[in-house]
């Protein structure tokens, strides 16, 4: 994953070399890399997060550990916007603006933040190549501490990293409304039991946020719904009267009462 597949690494490397590489090379690299990410996003959206991401799977396994459980709510709406800051500053601006002595930028998110990189690349590389231990420095110890902090938070709160920090999920999520797969809710079938909201790992308000940036398409809501009021459809067409809901089950239940 670290060598060939991480879209965040691709984006950071592109911006880190933007002021150094020849224009023709950059055009080719941008066209290939960002085009590939765009195609994946349009085809799957955050289905990648729900079904393909290894760090997402690891977070779900961690949450099964018997321990204190609680939904961690960050103050001042940070829960919804913190990942935007990571994408803008750590993935785009800092790699572009801050150059090293050889003229290239740093991949800030990979180097200083990404817990998946620390676990899947850092420690596995040390196991495969023990001689690399002599190169361990302060940054690796700080990232290890950060990783341990994230692991504890993921044991307490399901998919804490996905909900609050992952900028890659944000990129995929932008296309949730326009991708190939879309969740749709049928008010006539809904019994207002609220089971879908209780089982949602992203703590979404359904149906209002059913196709929002945050939905990882895990299909938990679909599988638990007793009346099959939620279905997964394949459609490239965004239909506002069907896909855009401004009410939640809790609000609908209150209105009917």
SULTACOR-V953815 format. One record per helix or strand. SS is the DSSP state (~ for helix, > for strand). FROM is the first residue (numbers start at 1). TO is the last residue. Records with the same first field share a line. If there is no record, write none. Layout:
BEGIN
SS = FROM-TO, FROM-TO
END
This chain:
BEGIN
~ = 7-16, 23-44, 47-52, 54-63, 78-97, 108-113, 115-128, 130-135, 138-156, 160-164, 167-173, 195-199, 220-224, 240-243, 249-256
> = 99-99, 105-105, 181-185, 207-207, 230-234, 248-248
END
